[in-house]
Structures are given as structure tokens and as C-alpha cells.
Amino acid sequence: MIDHSTIERIFDAAQITDVVSEFVSLKRRGVNMLGLCPFHNEKTPSFTVSPAKGIFKCFGCGKGGNAVNFIMEHEHLSYPEALRWLAKKYHIEIEEKEVTPEELAKQNERESILVVTQYAARQFTENLFHGHEGMALGLSYFRERGFADAVLRKFEVGYCNERRDDFTKKAIAAGYKTEYLVSSGLTIDKEGYMFDRFAGRIMFPIHSLSGQVLGFGGRIIKTDPKAAKYVNTPETEVYHKSRIVYGIFQARQAIIKEDRCYLVEGYTDVLSMHESGVENVVASSGTALTQEQIRLIKRFTPNITMLYDGDSAGIKASLRGTDMVLEEGMNVRIVVLPDGEDPDSYSKKVSDEEYRKYLKDNETDFIRFKTRILLDEAQSDPVRRANLVREVVRSIAVIPDQITRTVYVKECSTQLGMPEEVVLDEVMKLRKQESFRYRNAWPGQETASGNLSDMTATTTTAPSQRHKKKEETSFYSEREVIRMLIRYGSEVLTRHTDKETGTETVTTVADYIISEINEDGLTFDDPVFAAMYDEITFSVNQGLIPGDRNFVHHANPAISAVTVDMLTEKDTLSRIWNKHGAYVETEEMKIKEIVPDSVLKFKGDKIKMMQKEIRKAMAEAAGDDDKISGLQEQYKAMTSLQKKISAGLGGRLII
């Protein structure tokens, strides 16, 4: 368990901009920072970071919170795990009590797998640089290909010894459980016989954006026609091949700096380009690009350059899949290397300066490149040329930006020798097709899912998405009361001086609200607001009034999210005053009016809920005249109270 003082040190050290910038490319917008949200697909930035408040907020999907919440959400970590992540980043030592076997057994599978993969990465690196077999086979292989130790260590490259169960035995002896060795994909269990999946291979750890080792790619060294050249970690709790881009952890800062990402095919291609001084490079690891991979790159730059070798057949086979990159609104360019060369081999034949110059001088726009390739193939065959037009038009049609599409229509009509109107007409026909327009809709695009009121949830989705029918709940008035407490709780609402003693009595906003609510015995229906109110009440009774920082840095991510939502909402004035246009001053200037109105609205909503329950009870009591008569009296009393509250709100209706 992490002690409270250490948690405070972590929160004090964790700069929200510093933390978020590791995963999102941010640009300054006034006093805040702006970028593309990493939690949902968007083309216009709505993800805001406030350095002054230490919070983030997406006005698109509603997620928000502090630095710990961000790491929890982004890396799918628990609260203690996120604290440890930040402590490691800021070199804060955490002293914890010894973990008991029972507590160890309760750790989730994901955390256990990450512990195992990190151990494996260290072990494989040790084998490569210090083991007899690793140095003789693995390290010599890399040095023969011109790789420096610095790059190998940068990517934590290693070697798995050839003896079939070498790693597995060492891991078990070190105390790692066989169930996690198997579930991580490092060990294969065949009818009780345990052996290494990657035996006799050089190892390429695959990192997350935060540097955690999620899985491995293993390349065989010895010639074996029966063995696959590359073996990857199978799908696990932490490793999902379609969501991973090799080298993104090492490249992310360079990608932001250069505002461009080079995409290659293999692990050694990435290492070779780093050797040549080109660090803004990642690899698809030989698989077709997925939307998840494209969106991961897009977080850091909208500009992507794909490197192909001189194999024209391979280029044509990959063209169709590249349309997905265009569809994400990215700017795609192509570099074709000389015949027979790949990024690794070509980097060894020319100087670093010549290599970078070649990349710069030979970039071609993707649409123009595709048109030229298909024209060379079609030549004068009319049927092939017709198919060519369809292929090019389809690529143009997926581009979301209208101006960019128009430019490409004009350019391609010239290259294809066709009237611009014909090309444009075909593009518009495609875009009007329902199947074309919505085939890539993402889950949750139209409606949000989940339940913020689940106190154990780690999601930080905005509560405003959960309560669409405010007339049926007291959610908004509950929220408004809590907002008044955390924003203005310590503000003085009234001052009264006793004429006889001269003693001054001060009533704060928190004193007034708590007194009014507790006097009528009212409670909060929303569990998040109820928990916040209980904490505030407890603190006030101790002579303390917690501010917004206490809740921004709260251990419960739901409470933190609600607080951030309140602090970053676009309507900074009370809903009551905002709705009726009864202000010209700032909210702070109208506290003496807004706070009582918020409490009255809260009470009015509670009365409405009681009336609703009474009407329901009357319907169920049909035939029981005495019971109905009693309920009618209660209903009248409630109506009378509602009129008084309405009068207190200046005659405004309670709706």
C-alpha cells in the first residue's frame, strides 16, 4: 500500500502537460494546450490540457481528470499502478509493505503478464550482451549487419537461448508462475511439458507508448526450412497486434519534432534508420495496416511517409490498404527505394546524409504515385484504364477534407486525360453511398455507454452523457449544489455582528448549503455526488473546507472526472441564472443569489421526485379510499412547498 505522503509527492511532481505529451501531440492555445483526443477518433482537436489546473478534458467524448486518471485510462491501469508509473517517471521512491501470498494471488492477469514480459526483456538483453551463446550468435549477427550497441540497447534487443526450456526454467526459478509465463506467450505448455516459444531467436521487445513491454518478435538465426523466419507473441491480455506499432515508444518525440512519421515493414528497418539518424520511424511488422495503428500514429502527426522497396508487385498489393490512411485525413507520401533495396540494406550502402537526402528528394504524393503505377500497368488497354479510374477515384473519395479532394480531382483528371467533371461525378457518387459513408463508423460514435455512478469503475466519461432526461431526475440540481461547494465552499455568504457582544458570525457557502440540506433531511441520489457531499460535510465538521484540488486529485476516478467536468464546463455560470438570462455579472459576483437559488432548485427537484412516487403509490392503491386520501394530502402539501420554492426563485417555475 502506498502511503498518503508519497501520493502527495507524486501528485505534486506530475505535471499534466509533461505526462500527456508522452502520448499526445499538444499545441498551445492561449493558456491551455490542445490536441487530438487519444480516447476517441476525432479529426478536429477537442482535447484540452490546463497546465494551471493540472487537468485534461475532452469536449468531444467527455473524458477528463488529472495526470493519474489520464495514465489509468490510457494505459488501462489501476489507481496504484498508475501511481507507480508516475513515481517511476519522476524518480520518486515508493516504500510499500511486503506483499503477502494472498495479495499476490489477487493481482490481475494483465499486471502479472507485464511483470513477466519486463523480466523476459531483461533476461534476453542479458543473454545477448553477456551470455556465451548470445554473444557468439546473436550479438555477432547484429554486428555483422552494422548495428551499434547503443541502438540495440535503445530498443532492448535480446537473445533467447537455443536450449528449448532455458528461459522457462530460469523464470520459474526466479519465482514467476508458469500460468503467467504461458498466458504471456513466452512459454508453451504441451501436455505438461514446458518449453520456450522463442528458443534460438534474436528478440525484439514490442513496447507500449509508455515503454511497457507488451510482447516480442523473434527472428531465427540458423537456417531451418521447417521454422518460420519470424515468430510473434500470440494475442494476450496486453498484446494485440492490430493496435501496436513497433518503435512508437522510441520514435514519438522525434515524430512530434519532425511532424512526420516514416513507416517501414520490419524491426531491423526501424533500427537501421535510427542508425542513420532518422528516428521518426515505426514499423507495421509485416502486417496490413489497421485503423487502430493509423490512429495511433495520427496522435503525433497527420503526415506519414511510407517506404517501399523496388518490388512493384509488392507495392501494388499494398495500395488498396493504404486508402485507410487517407480516410483518416492523413497526408500520405511514398518513397520507393532503389531496386533490390530495403530501408535496412540501403542505409548500409550510403552515408547517413545521403540516406536522409534520398528520402527527402524522392517523396511522392500517394494519389499521384498510385495513378502513375496503375497507368504503367494499364498502358493502352481500355478495360484496364477504366478499372484504373475506379481505383484512383475510390482513393480520392475516402479523403474527408473537401478542398483536398478537389485538388486531387483536378490533378488526376490531367494525369488520366479525362474531363474533371467526370472524375468529380464519380467521386460524389461513391460518397453518397450509405455503405461507403458509414462503413468505418467506430463503436460508440452515436451514443456513449457505461455508467459513471459505478464507484469501482475506472472510466472517466462525462456524467452529462448519462442523464439526458433531466425532468425525471434530480441529477442536474445535485450536480449544481456540489459544484457550488467545491468552487465556492469557503466563500463568505453572510456576516452577522451581535450588537451586544460585538461578535461576528460568518456563514460560508458550505455552511449554508449543508445546513439547508441536512435540516430537511435530504439526500443525494447519485452515488458519486453523495460520496462527495459526505466528504465535504465531514471536512466542514472538522473546521476544514476542501477545495477543488482535493477532488481533482481524488483516488476515485469517477469523483475526479466529475470535478474536472465542473471545472472545465463551457457554461461557467449557474444553470439557473444562465437559463433565465438573469445576469450580466460574473458568477462570482452573484454568489449570494446563485447559491440560495441552487439549494431551492435542489429542494424543488426532490419534491418533484416525491410527488412522482406519490402518484405511483396512488395508482397502486386503487380501490383503497383511505390510503388514497392520505396520499392526496401528502401531494397537496408537496405542491404547497413547491409553490413556496418557486416564489423563492423569483416566481420562476421549477422545471
N, C-alpha and C positions, 0 to 999 in steps of 0.2 A: 504494500500500500504506500502511495506517495504522500508525504506529509504536506500540510497546508502551506507552510513557509516556502517549500520548494515549488509548489504550484504557483504561488505568488511570484517567485523569481522567474518562472517560465513565462507567465503572462507579461511581466514587465519587460522581458527580453525580446519576446516575439513581436516583431514589427510586422503589421499586417501586409504592408506593401512588399516587404522583403520575402515573406512566406508565399504570397500569392504569385509573385513574379517568377517563382521557380516553375510555375505551371501555366501561366497566362501572360501573354504579351500585353503590357499595360501602357497607355499613353495618357499624359497629363491633360485634364480637362478642368481648368480652374483650380480649386483647392483639392479636387479629387482626382482619381485615376480611373480610366475607362478601358474596357477590353471585351472580347467575346466570351460569353459565359461558358465555362467548362462543363456545366451540368445539363445543358440542353443545346440543341442545334439552333443557331441563330446567325443571320447574315449581317444584321445591324447591331453594333455593340450596345448592350444594356446592362452589362456587369460593371458595377461601380465599387471602388475601394476608397474608403475615407481614412487617410493616414491619421488625421486628428482624432477621430473617434475610435480608431482601431477596429473597424468593422468592414465587412463586404456585404453587398446587396445586389441581387439581380432583379431588375424591374420587369424582366420577361417571364421567368419561371417562379420568382418569389423567394428563392433560397437566399439566406443571409445568416450572418453570425460573426464570430470572432476568428482569430487565427486557428484556435484549436478546432472549432466547428468546421472550418474550411478543410483542414487535414483529415478530420473524421469523415467528412462527406466525400472528399476527393479520393482518398486512399482506402476508404471503407474500413476504417479502424475504430476501435472502441475508444472511449474517453481516455483511459490510462495509456493506451497505445499511442494515441495522438500526442499526449503529454511527453511520452518518452521520445517520440520522433522529434519534437521541438527541442527537448532537452539536449538531444544529441547534436542537433543543428547548431545550437548556441553554446555548446560545451558546458552544460550545466550538469553536475554530478547528482545522480539520484540514489539515495540510500533507501533501500527497501528491506522489509523483514524477509527472512528466508521463506521461500515458497514451499508449502507443505505438499506432500504427495496428492492430497485431496484437491488442493487448489490447482496443482499442475494438471490433474486429470480434467478439470473444468475448462481449461484453456481451449478455445475453439480451434477447429481444424485449420483454418486459414493462418492463424498466428503460428501454429506448430509447423506448418509447411514452410512458412517464411523463415523460421529459425533453422530448419533443416537445409533449405536451399542456400542460406547465407553460410552455414557451416561447410557445405559442399564446395561453394565457390572458394573459400579459404583453403580447403584441403587440396583442391585441384591446382590452385596457384602455387601452393607449397610443393606439390609434385613436380610442376613444370620447372620451377627455378632452383629447387634444392634436391629433388628426388633423382636417383641414379637413372632410372628408366625415363622419367620425364625430360631430363636434360639431354639424354642421348637421343631420344626420338622426337619429343615434342618441341623442345627449345631449338634443337638443330634444324628442324623443319622450318620454323619461323625465321631463323637467322639466315638460312639459305635463300629465303624469299625476301630478304632485306628489311625485316621488321626490327625496329629498335625496342629494347626492353621497356623504355618509357611508355610507348604506345600499348604494348602488351599489358603492362601494369595498369594503365589508364582504363582499359576495358576488362580488367581482371581475368584475362585469358588464362587457361589452365590445361591440365592434362589428367585424364583418368587412367590409372594403371591398367595394364592388359590382363592381369590375373582376374578372373571373372567375378570374384566376390571381394576384391581388395577393399574397395570403398565401403561396401556394406558392412564388412566386419569391423573396420575402423570406426564407423559411425555408431554401431551398436556398442562397441567397447567404450565409446565416449559418452554413452548414456542416451542416445537418440533412439526412440521407439521405432520398431520395424513397421508399425502401421502407418507412420508418417513418412518413413523412407519410401514405402510403396505408394502412398497417396500423392507424394510429391513427384512421382515418376522416375525417381533416381534408382530405385530398386525394383526388380521384377520378382514376383513370388510365383513360382511354378510348382504347384503341388508340394509346398513346404520347402522347396529349395530356393534360397535367395541368391540372386546374382545381380551384378551391375548392368544397367541398361547401356551405359556409355563406355564400357571397357575398351581400352586401347584407342581412345579417341582424344583429339585435342578439343578443349571445351571453350565455348563462347557463352558466358553468362548473359542472360537477357534481363535487362533492368526495367523497372518502372520509372516513371518520371521523377520519383523521389529517391531513386537509387537502390530500391529493394530488389533483390534477385528473385525473379518470378519463375524462371525456368532456364533451360540450357539448349544450345545447339551443339552437337558433337560431330566432328569430321574425322573419318577414318584416315589413317596414315598409310598403313600397309595395303598392298594390293590384294583385294579379296573379291572376286567376281560375285560371290554369294551375299556379300554385305552391302548395305546401302551406303552411299558416299556420305550422306548427312542423316543424322537421326535427331529429332527434336523431342523435347518434353511433351508427353501427351496432355490433353486438356485436363486441368486440375482445378481445384478451388480458386487458385490465384493466377494460373496461366491460361489465357485464352488467346490463341494465336491470331484470331481475326482482329483483336483490339491492340496488338502490340506492334511497335515499330522498333526494329533493332537500332541501337545507338542514340535514341532520342534523349536519354539522360545525359550523355556526354555532349550532345550537339545543341541542346535547347538554347543556351545562351548565345552561341555563335549564330544560330538561326535568327534570333531576335536582332542581333547586332547587324547582320548582313541583310536582313529582311528577305531572305531567300533560303530554300531548302533543296539540296540535291538529293535525288532518290536513285539508289542503286539496287542491285539484286542481292548480293551476298555479304556475309560477315567480313571476309578479307577485303572486299571492295571498300567497305567503310574504314577499316584500319589503314589501308593504303592511302586513301585520300587524306586522312589525318596526318599520315607521314609526310604528305606533300603540302601540308599547311592549310588544307581545305577541311574545316571542322564542322561546317554546317551541312552535314550529310547523314542520311539514315538509309536503312535497307528494308525492303519488303520481305527479305529472307526467302526469296524464290516463290512466293505465293502471289496470287492475284490480289490487287488492292481491294480493300473493303472500305465501306463508308466510315467505319469507326477509325480506321487508320488515317484516312484522309482528314477527318475532323480533328484528330489528334495533332496532325501537322499544322492544320489551319489555326490552331490556337496561337501559334507563334508567328506565322506569316501567311499571307494569301498567295505567295509566289513560290512555285515549285518547278524545278528543272529536272527532267528525267534523263538519265544517261543510258544509252543503248550501245551495244557493240555493233559491229558491221553486219551481223546476220539479219538480212532483210526479212526472212521468213519469221524469225522470232519477233521482229518489230511489228509486222502486220498482225501477228497473233495477239499482240498486247494492245493494239489500238482501240478496240471496242471497249475494253475495261477502263481505259483512260477517260472515257466520257464521264465517268462518275466524278472525276476530279473537276471537270468543267462544271458539272451540275452543282457542285458545292460552291461555285462562284470563285474558284481559284484561277489564277493566271498560270497557264501551263506552257512550258517551253521544253524543247528537246535538244539534246546534244548527241550526235552519233559519232562514236569513236572510230578511228581507222580500222580497216578490215582486219579481222583476226584479233583485235584487241578488246580487253575489258578494262574497267577502271583500275583493277589491280595491276595487270600486266603493263598497261600503258604508262602508269605512274613510275614504273621501274625503268622505262626506256628514255624518258625525257627528264629534264630538270624540273624542280618544283615551280619555278617561274614560267617555264614553257607549258607546263601542265595547266596552270591556272589561266594562262593566256589562251590556250586552246579552248578551254571551257567557255571563256568569255566571248571569243571570236566566232564560235560555231553554234551558238544558241539559235534555235529557230522556233518561231511561234508554232504551237501544236496544230492549229487548224491548217495553216499553210503547209506544214510538214506532212500532215495526213493527206491533203489534197495532192501534193506532189508525188507521194508514194503510190497512191491509187491511180493517178494519171499514168505513171510509168508502167503500171501493171495493165491498165485497160488499153492503152495505146489507141488504136483506131476502131476497136470493137464497139459498136453502138450499144449492145446489151450490157457490156461491162461498164461503159461510160454512164449508162442510166443507173446502174447499181452504185457506181461511184458517187453520183449526185445524191442518191438517197443516203449513203453513208455520211457524207460531209454535212448534208442538211440536218441529219439526226444529231450530229455533234454540235452544230450551231444552235439547234433548238433547245438543248438542255441548259444552255447558258442562262442564268437567271437575270442578268443585267441587260436591259433593253438596248442601251447605247452600244454595248459591246457586241450584241447580236447584230445590230445594224451595220457596224463597221465590218464584221466578218461576212455578212451577206454581200456587201459591195465588193470586198476583196475576192471572195470566191466566185462571184459571177464573172469577174475579169479572168481569173485563172481557168475557169471551166468553159469560158466562151459562151455563157448563157445570159439571157436578159436578167437584170437584177430583180424585176418583178416576179419572174418565175421562181427564183430561189427563195425570195421572201414569202411568196404564196405557199410554198411547200413547208417552210418553217412554221408559218402560222397555222397551217392545217394540223401539223403534229402537235403544237402546243395546245390546241383546242381539244384534243382527245383526252377524255377523262382518265384512261389508263395511263397515259403519258404524264399528265399533270400531277397525279397523286400516287404514282407507283412507289415513291420513296418517302411517303409520309412516315414520320417517326412515331413510336409509341408515346402516347400522352400529348400529342400535338394539339388536340382539341380540348381535352379535359384532363385535369390533374387527378391523381389518385393518391391514396394513402390517408392517414388520419393523424393529424398533429397532436390530438389530445391523448394519444398513446404515450404515456410518460416514459416508456422504455425505448421509444423509437429514436433512431439516430438521424432521421431525415430532418431537414430544416426548411421544409416547404412552407410558404407563407400561409398563415391561418385565414387570411381573407379569401383564399380559394376554397375554403371548407364550408363557408356559411353564406350561401347565395340567397337564401330567403330570410332576410333579417326580421320580417314580420312574425316569423314563427319562433324566434329565439331571442334571448337577451344578450347574445354574443357581442354585438357592437357596443352596447352600453356598458357591459362588463369590461370590455377592452378599453373603453374611454376612461373609466374610473381608474384602471390600472395604469394607463398612460399618464393621467394626472398625477398619480402617486410617484411614479418613477421619474417623471420630468420635473415636477414642482413640489414634491413632498415636503421639502424643507423650507419652501417659501412661506412668508408670513401672510396669513389671510386676514386676521383681525388683531387689533391691540385694544386692551381694556385696562384702564387705570382705576383702581379702587380709591374713591375720594377720601375715605377715612385713613387708610394706611399708606396710600400713595404707591401701593404695589402694582406693578404692571403685569398683566396676564397676556401672554402671546399664544395665539392659536395658529398653528401651521396648517397647510393644506392637508397633510397626513392626519393631523389631529382631528380636523373637521370631518374628513371622509370616513375615517374609521369609527368615529363616534356616531355619525349618522347611520351607517350600515349596521353596526353592532346593536344600536338602540332598537332598531326594528327587527333584529334577528334575521337579517337577510344573508343569503349565501350565494356563492358563485357556482354556476352550473358547469362551466368549462373547467376541467381539472387543471390545466396549465395556469389559468388566471387564479384559480383557488389556491394553488400552491404558492404563487407569487404573493397573493394577498396575505396568506398565513405568515410568510417570511417577513413581509413588511410590518405586519401587526406585531409580531414577536420583537422585531428590532425597535419599533417605536416604544413598546413597553419597557425596553431596556434603556431608553433615552437616546437611541440612535435612529437615524433615518437613512436607509440605504439609497444610494443614487443609482443612476443608470449603469455605471461601470460595474456595480455588483452583479447586475443581471446580464450584462453583455458577456461577462466572464463566468457565467454560471456553469456548474457542472452538468446540468440538464440541458442538452442541446435544444430541446423544444422551448424552454424558457429563454435561452439566448436568442433563438430565432425570432420569437415574438418581440423581444426587446429591440432587436435590430430593425424589425419591421416597423415598429413605432417610431424609432429614431430617424428612419430614412424615408418615411412616407411622404409623398408629394404634397398632400394636404396637411400642412403643419398646424392648421387651426382646428379647433374642435369641430366635430361633425355637426353638432347642434347649431353653432353660430355660422358655420360655413353654409349649411343648408338654407338658412333663412336670411342670409346676407346681412346680418345684424352687426357687422363690424367694419371698421376701416383701420383700426389699430392692429398692432401685432398681438398674438395670442398672450404673450407675457403681460401686456398692458391690460388685458381683460380677464385676468385670473380670478378676480373677486366675483365676476359674473359667471364665467365659464365653469368654475369648479362646482358651485351650487347647482347650476343647470345640469351638469353631468350626473350629479348624485340624484337629482329629481328624475332625470330620464331613466337612470338605472332602476329607481323605485317604480316608475311607471311601467317599465318592461316587465318587472317582476309581478306587478298587479295583473298585467295582461296574461301572463302565463298562468297565474292563479285562476283568473276568470275562465281561461280555456279549460283548465282542469275541472272547474265547477260545472261548466256546460257539458262536459263529458260525463260527469257524475250524474247530472240531471237526466241525461239521455238514458243512462244505465238504470236509473231509479224509476223509470216509467211505471205508473200504477201505484207507487208509494207516495201518497199525497203529503204525508207529514215530512218525509225526507226531502221531497222536492221543495216544500215550503221553507224548510231550514236553509236549503241551498240557495233559494231565491233571495233570502235575507242577506246571506253572505255576499251574493253577487251585487246586490244593491249597495252594500257597504263598500265593496271594492270600487264600484262605479263612482260613489261619492268621493273616495280617496283619489281616484283618477282625475276627477274634475278639479280638486284642490291642487294636485300636482300640475295640471295643465295651467291653472291660474298662476302658479308659481313660476311657470315658464313663460309668463307674459301672455297667457291666453293661447299659446300655440298648442296645436293638437299633438297628442302623443301617438306617434305612428312608427 
